[in-house]
């Protein structure tokens, strides 16, 4: 029985290698998003599988045109391959290797951001090694600009902090000065950043990022008890950096020129363009801070719309029906931002016309 299973597995691998060799043009970097007919012919969805590698989950594409690194929101992001399965699968079917970072709850958000960089640095050779063993393309994993970041909800805050940490590498004085001016317990935060960046040789520079319904979480968002968040923040024991400090960092940053944002018109957590202005309306605040650099589109939906898992032929979750306009929008943002990177033209686009 074991011999029969082994023979079947070997046969499937040989068939897959034959298909990718003979129809390799389908997976070219400049190819368009795969059609459903192409998916059916190549059965790409049949090889969609997450593997636990290091502290992440990886779906390795046979011939990727890029790598999408994803981090979700609180709780749901702790189990990304389940709660975000449908979304992540669409990235894979569009030709990307997908890396899902599990969400980690902590008040020290700098520590999470630096751990994401450390994980990417650790994963790069592992991805190339696994791809080589499977007979897949592997050169792409050593190229800085082929990596993209996609976040949802609080996961977007960590990506925003990664942008700020990129300035730490190029100009240490400016980020230090910002923390000294705007942060609580500044010496502690600087020490945490330096400790987290020790031994890390990469940054988010030249990597595009897309924020989906971004939530710049604060202590009051993490603890829904009266008075407790205020007491913790008063003594600097709450979430660091705070929401207000993070906005100030972003406002004075020279980066974020390779960033896009997708928001939802009925989002009462991250906010939207028509809701009341203020720090709790993260979408509107970020839009006002980052225009004209930011690619942005607001579509129909609520905060949890990106969630969904595929069971059989149906998708279950708050996104029902599936977010057909969200996925093409995120993929379009990634492509436009990569073109912006390659062209070197300063970003001046505020809105992407809605096609649906």
ZAMARGU-4260 file (C-alpha; in steps of 0.2 Angstrom, whole numbers, plus 5000, padded with zeros to 4 digits):
<rodrens>
0) 5000/5000/5000 | 5014/5012/5005 | 5023/5008/4988 | 5007/5012/4979 | 5005/5029/4987
5) 5023/5033/4984 | 5021/5028/4965 | 5006/5039/4964 | 5015/5054/4973 | 5030/5052/4961
10) 5018/5051/4946 | 5009/5067/4951 | 5026/5077/4954 | 5032/5071/4936 | 5015/5077/4929
15) 5017/5094/4938 | 5035/5096/4932 | 5030/5092/4914 | 5015/5104/4914 | 5026/5118/4921
20) 5040/5115/4909 | 5028/5114/4893 | 5017/5128/4899 | 5029/5139/4908 | 5024/5154/4898
25) 5009/5155/4908 | 5019/5159/4924 | 5029/5173/4916 | 5031/5189/4927 | 5023/5200/4915
30) 5008/5188/4912 | 4990/5194/4917 | 4980/5187/4932 | 4976/5169/4927 | 4959/5166/4920
35) 4948/5152/4927 | 4951/5142/4911 | 4970/5142/4914 | 4967/5137/4933 | 4957/5123/4927
40) 4970/5117/4914 | 4985/5118/4925 | 4976/5114/4941 | 4986/5127/4951 | 4973/5127/4965
45) 4977/5108/4968 | 4995/5112/4973 | 4989/5127/4985 | 4996/5121/5001 | 5002/5130/5017
50) 5018/5123/5024 | 5024/5128/5042 | 5042/5135/5039 | 5051/5143/5054 | 5037/5154/5062
55) 5026/5156/5047 | 5015/5147/5035 | 5021/5147/5017 | 5011/5142/5000 | 5025/5140/4988
60) 5021/5144/4970 | 5029/5134/4956 | 5035/5149/4946 | 5031/5165/4956 | 5031/5182/4950
65) 5033/5189/4968 | 5030/5185/4986 | 5016/5192/4996 | 5019/5193/5015 | 5003/5194/5024
70) 4999/5198/5042 | 4981/5200/5049 | 4972/5208/5063 | 4970/5203/5081 | 4963/5185/5085
75) 4959/5181/5067 | 4977/5185/5061 | 4983/5172/5074 | 4975/5158/5062 | 4978/5166/5045
80) 4978/5151/5035 | 4960/5147/5041 | 4951/5164/5043 | 4960/5172/5028 | 4961/5156/5017
85) 4951/5163/5003 | 4960/5179/5001 | 4977/5171/5002 | 4972/5158/4990 | 4968/5171/4977
90) 4985/5179/4979 | 4993/5161/4975 | 4981/5159/4960 | 4987/5176/4954 | 5005/5169/4953
95) 5012/5174/4970 | 5021/5163/4984 | 5011/5168/5000 | 5019/5170/5017 | 5007/5171/5031
100) 5014/5178/5048 | 5003/5173/5063 | 4997/5188/5073 | 5006/5190/5090 | 4997/5199/5104
105) 5009/5211/5114 | 5009/5229/5120 | 5026/5231/5112 | 5022/5234/5094 | 5040/5238/5089
110) 5045/5220/5095 | 5032/5213/5082 | 5038/5224/5068 | 5057/5219/5071 | 5052/5201/5072
115) 5044/5202/5055 | 5060/5208/5048 | 5070/5195/5056 | 5058/5181/5050 | 5059/5188/5032
120) 5078/5187/5033 | 5077/5170/5040 | 5065/5163/5028 | 5073/5169/5012 | 5086/5155/5010
125) 5074/5143/5017 | 5061/5147/5003 | 5074/5146/4990 | 5080/5129/4997 | 5063/5122/4997
130) 5059/5128/4980 | 5075/5120/4973 | 5070/5104/4981 | 5053/5104/4973 | 5059/5109/4956
135) 5052/5126/4957 | 5060/5143/4952 | 5071/5149/4967 | 5081/5164/4961 | 5066/5176/4965
140) 5068/5174/4984 | 5085/5183/4985 | 5078/5199/4976 | 5073/5212/4988 | 5060/5221/4977
145) 5050/5205/4974 | 5043/5205/4991 | 5027/5214/4995 | 5017/5217/5011 | 4998/5215/5013
150) 4990/5219/5030 | 4973/5219/5037 | 4967/5228/5053 | 4980/5229/5066 | 4992/5220/5055
155) 4994/5236/5045 | 5001/5245/5060 | 5016/5233/5060 | 5019/5236/5042 | 5018/5255/5045
160) 5031/5253/5059 | 5042/5243/5046 | 5042/5258/5035 | 5048/5269/5049 | 5061/5256/5054
165) 5068/5258/5036 | 5073/5276/5040 | 5082/5269/5055 | 5094/5261/5044 | 5097/5275/5032
170) 5096/5290/5044 | 5097/5285/5063 | 5095/5303/5069 | 5078/5307/5062 | 5068/5291/5069
175) 5077/5294/5086 | 5072/5312/5086 | 5054/5308/5082 | 5053/5295/5097 | 5062/5307/5108
180) 5049/5321/5104 | 5033/5311/5103 | 5034/5295/5112 | 5031/5289/5130 | 5046/5281/5138
185) 5057/5286/5123 | 5073/5278/5130 | 5064/5261/5132 | 5057/5262/5115 | 5074/5266/5107
190) 5082/5252/5116 | 5069/5240/5111 | 5071/5245/5093 | 5090/5243/5093 | 5088/5226/5102
195) 5076/5220/5089 | 5086/5226/5074 | 5102/5218/5080 | 5109/5206/5067 | 5095/5211/5054
200) 5103/5216/5037 | 5087/5219/5027 | 5072/5232/5028 | 5056/5236/5019 | 5065/5247/5007
205) 5060/5244/4989 | 5045/5233/4995 | 5027/5238/4991 | 5014/5237/5004 | 4995/5237/5004
210) 4985/5241/5019 | 4967/5234/5020 | 4956/5243/5033 | 4971/5248/5043 | 4968/5250/5062
215) 4982/5258/5072 | 4978/5250/5088 | 4980/5258/5105 | 4978/5252/5123 | 4960/5256/5124
220) 4957/5245/5108 | 4966/5231/5116 | 4958/5232/5134 | 4939/5235/5134 | 4938/5240/5152
225) 4935/5257/5160 | 4949/5267/5167 | 4962/5253/5165 | 4969/5259/5148 | 4971/5276/5154
230) 4980/5270/5170 | 4992/5259/5159 | 4995/5273/5147 | 4999/5286/5161 | 5013/5276/5167
235) 5019/5271/5149 | 5014/5253/5152 | 5001/5252/5138 | 5003/5249/5119 | 5019/5257/5112
240) 5020/5266/5101 | 5003/5274/5105 | 4991/5279/5091 | 4994/5297/5092 | 5013/5295/5092
245) 5012/5283/5077 | 5002/5296/5067 | 5015/5309/5071 | 5029/5297/5065 | 5020/5294/5049
250) 5017/5312/5046 | 5035/5316/5047 | 5042/5301/5037 | 5049/5303/5020 | 5044/5286/5015
255) 5027/5278/5012 | 5028/5282/4993 | 5026/5263/4989 | 5010/5261/4999 | 4992/5258/4995
260) 4976/5257/5005 | 4959/5249/5003 | 4945/5254/5014 | 4927/5250/5016 | 4913/5262/5016
265) 4903/5254/5031 | 4919/5251/5042 | 4916/5257/5060 | 4932/5250/5066 | 4946/5257/5055
270) 4934/5271/5049 | 4931/5277/5031 | 4932/5293/5021 | 4914/5299/5026 | 4914/5296/5044
275) 4918/5309/5058 | 4937/5315/5057 | 4948/5311/5072 | 4961/5299/5077 | 4949/5284/5079
280) 4945/5286/5060 | 4962/5279/5055 | 4957/5277/5036 | 4953/5296/5035 | 4968/5301/5045
285) 4980/5291/5035 | 4973/5297/5019 | 4975/5315/5024 | 4993/5312/5031 | 4999/5302/5015
290) 4991/5311/5001 | 4997/5313/4987 | 5008/5298/4989 | 4995/5285/4994 | 4986/5274/4981
295) 4968/5272/4988 | 4951/5266/4984 | 4936/5264/4996 | 4924/5250/4991 | 4908/5242/4999
300) 4909/5232/5014 | 4913/5231/5033 | 4929/5229/5043 | 4929/5210/5043 | 4926/5208/5024
305) 4943/5201/5020 | 4939/5186/5031 | 4933/5169/5023 | 4937/5151/5022 | 4933/5140/5007
310) 4924/5124/5011 | 4920/5114/4995 | 4913/5126/4982 | 4907/5139/4995 | 4916/5153/5004
315) 4911/5155/5022 | 4914/5170/5033 | 4909/5189/5035 | 4914/5192/5017 | 4900/5183/5009
320) 4898/5185/4994 | 4917/5183/4991 | 4926/5200/4989 | 4927/5200/4970 | 4931/5219/4969
325) 4944/5218/4984 | 4956/5205/4977 | 4958/5213/4960 | 4960/5230/4969 | 4974/5223/4980
330) 4983/5215/4965 | 4981/5230/4955 | 4989/5241/4969 | 5004/5229/4970 | 5007/5230/4951
335) 5005/5249/4951 | 5017/5251/4965 | 5030/5240/4958 | 5029/5250/4942 | 5031/5265/4952
340) 5046/5258/4960 | 5054/5253/4943 | 5050/5270/4935 | 5057/5280/4950 | 5043/5293/4946
345) 5037/5302/4962 | 5020/5296/4968 | 5006/5308/4964 | 4991/5297/4963 | 4978/5299/4977
350) 4963/5288/4970 | 4962/5273/4959 | 4946/5274/4948 | 4934/5260/4953 | 4931/5248/4939
355) 4917/5239/4946
</rodrens>
